[in-house]
Amino acid sequence: MFSAKLKEGGPLYLFGKPDSLDFIDYRPYLTLRSRIVWFQPSRLSQGRINYTNNYDIVCYLTKGRHSRAFNLDDIRVPQLVELEHRRRCEKVPSVSNGKFSKTKFNQKGKNPGNVWGDIKQLTYKSHELINQMTLNTIQKPEKLIERLIKSSSLPNDLVLDPFCGTGTCPVVCKRLGRNFIAIESDHDLIAAANARLERTISHVRTPGKIDFSPTEKPADPCNPSPQLTFSW
C-alpha cells in the first residue's frame, strides 16, 4: 500500500520489535537497506527467565535499490577514535591499497551506523513528554525522528506519517522545513499533536494541522505524486 505512494528511491521507516518484518511480504515492493537498532539500556529489567529486550528496531527500506537521498553530513556523530590513531590505520597497506582506501577521518564526525545508543528514550522527566500514557509506547524522542528526516529527505519534501500519535514527526518536519501529511484516529492524541504544532509553528506563517482522514489533506495538486518519507 505504501510503496505505491513512493517515488523511485523513496524511503520508508518501520518501527517495531525484532520480528517486525517477519510477517510482511515487502520484497516485491521494497528493498531492506538496514535494520537500525535503537539501544535503550535504561529500560526496566522485565525478564526473569530470559534476557531483557533493551532495543527496538527501525527498519529502513526504499523503493528500488538506491536511496533518493542520504544526507550523511546532516547526521554525523562525534568520532570515537583519536585522529592520530585513525591516521596510522589509514597508512596500513591493507587499508591504503584496499577498497576502502578513500575513507578518511572526517572532523565533522562519522556515520552513526546502525546501532544508536546516543538517543535516549523518553522518561517521566522529559520536557517533551505529553503525558505518562504515551511513555515508551506511542511517543518517540524528537532527536530520533529528526535523524531519520534529516538523513532521508530534502527541504520542502513531503513526509507522510500514517500513525502520528502525539505529533512528533509533524513537529520535527516543521522545524526542519519539510512538508507533511499526518494521520491519527485517536481524538485525544490529535488534540495533543495540534497543541504541539501550535507551539512549534507560532513563527511560521502557514500552520499545519493533524487530520482525522488522509482525504482531508490532499497532496499538492501541482505534484500529484510527491516524494514521501514514511515514519511508522
N, C-alpha and C positions, 0 to 999 in steps of 0.2 A: 504493500500500500504506500509506504513512504518513499520507496525508490522511484516510483512514477513521478514524484514531485521534484526529484533532484535532477539538476543538470549533470552532464558528464563530469566526473571528478568531484561532485558534491559530497561532503562528509556527513556522517550520521554518528551520533554518540548514544550509546545504550548503557544506562546504569543498571547494575544488578549484582547478584551473588555469583560465585564462581561458576555455577552451571547455567548462567542466564542465557547462553546461546544454544544449549543442548537441545532445546525443543523448538528451535526456529530454523526453518529451511531458507536461509538467507543467501546461499551460494549462487543460485541462478540470477540474483539481482544485485548483490553487493559483494565487495571484497573486504575481508577482515584484514586490516592493516596492523592492528596492535590490540593487546589486552592490557590496559593500564591498571596497575594495582594501586589502589588508594589505601595506603597503610595507615591504620588508626590504632596505635599502641595503647591509647588511653581508654579503650573500651573495657567494660567490666568483664571479669572472667566468668563467663556463663557456664563453661563446661566442667563436669566432674568425672566423666568417663572418656572424654576426648579433648583434643586441643581446641582452645577458644579461637573462633574466627575473628581475626584482627584486621581484616581488609575487605573492601568492596572492589568490584571490577567495573571499569569503564571501558566498554568495547568501542573501538574506533574503526568505523567502516567507511568505505567510499563507493560511489557508483563508478565502476571501472577500476582499473588497476593503479591509476595515478591520481593523486590528490590535486584538486584545482588550486589550493593554497595551503602552504605550510610555512608560517611566518616564524621561523626559529628565533630570529633576533628579538622578537617580542616576548619570548617566554624563557629566555636563558636564565639559568640559576647559577649561583656562585660556584667557582671551581673549587674542588676539594683537594686537588693535587697542587703542590707548590710548583711555581713556574720553573725553577731550576731543575727539579726532578723530571718534569714533563719534557723539558728540552733535552735532557740526557736520554730519555726514552726515544725521542724523535730521531736521535742520531744513531740508534741501533740499526745495523744493516738490514735486519729482517723487517724493520718498520720503514726505514727510509727508502728501501727498494721494493716494498710491498704495495698492495692495492690501496692501503691507507696512508701512503706517503704524503698526500696533500693535506692530511689532517693536522692542523696546528693548534697550539694553545691560543685560545681566544680570550682576551682580557675582559670581554663583555660577559663572559660566563659560558656555561656548557649546556648541551641538550639535557633537559630534565629527565630523559629516559622514560621507562615505562613502570617505574616504582616510585610513587610520590608519597614521601613521608614528611615533606616540608609544609604541607597544607593540613592544618589540624581540623578535626571535626568540631562542630559547634558544641558548646557546653551551656549550662544554665546561666552562666555569667556572660555569654557572648552578647555584645551590644546589638548585633543584627538579628538575634533570635526573636521571632514573632511571638511565640508562646511555647510553653513546655510540651504541648501536644505534638508539635512539629519537630521536636528534637530527635535526631538520628533516624527519622522515618521519611519525612517529607522535605524538610528544608536543608539545602546544601549550602556550604560556605560560598560567599561571593568570590573568594580567591580561586576556588576550584573551577567555577563556571567561567570566570574571567580568563583563565589559562586556556580553556578549550575554545572560547570565542576568539581570543587573540590569535591563536595558532591557526585556526581553520577558516577564518573569514576575513574579509576586507571591509574598510569603511563603506557604509551605505549598502552592504549586503543585507539580504533578508534572512532572518533566523526564525525558525519555527520551533516552538516548544509546545507540544500537544498535551503535556501534563504539567502545567506550570506551577501548580501548588501555591506557594507563598509569593511567587513573582520574582525569584532571584534572577532567573535568566533575562526577563524583560528589563529589570533594573540595571543589570550589567550591560545589556545592549544599549540602553540609553546613554550610559556613562561613556561607552566606547564608540558611539556614533554609528551603531548598527540599527537597521530597521527590524521589526519583529512582528510575528503573529503568535499570540499566546492563547492557549485554550485550557479551560478549567471548568469542572462541573459543580464543585462544592461552593455554595454561596458564601460561606464564611471565609474561605480561602481567597475567593475573588475580591471580597471587600478588603482583606488584609493586603493582597497584592496591589490593588489600586491605591491604597493608602501609601504603600511604599513608593509606588511610582510618582505620586503627587509630591512626595518629599524629594525624590531624586530629580524630577524634571521641572522643578519650580523655576529654573533659569532657562528652560528650553521653551521656545515659542509654541511648538505643536505638541501637546501632551499625548501620551499613548494610553490605551485602555485595555484591560483584560476583558474578553468577551465570553459569553456563555457558549457560543457556537462559532465554528470557523466561517460559516456563511455570513456572519455579521461583520466580518472584517476581511473583505476580499483582497487579493493581491493587486498590485499596481496594474491597471488596465492597459497601460502602455508597455508592460512587460509581463505577459501572462504566464511565463514560466521562469520566475526569478530564481536566483541561486538560494538554496535553503541549507541551513545547517541545523540538524536536529539535536535537541538535548532531551533525553528521555530518562 
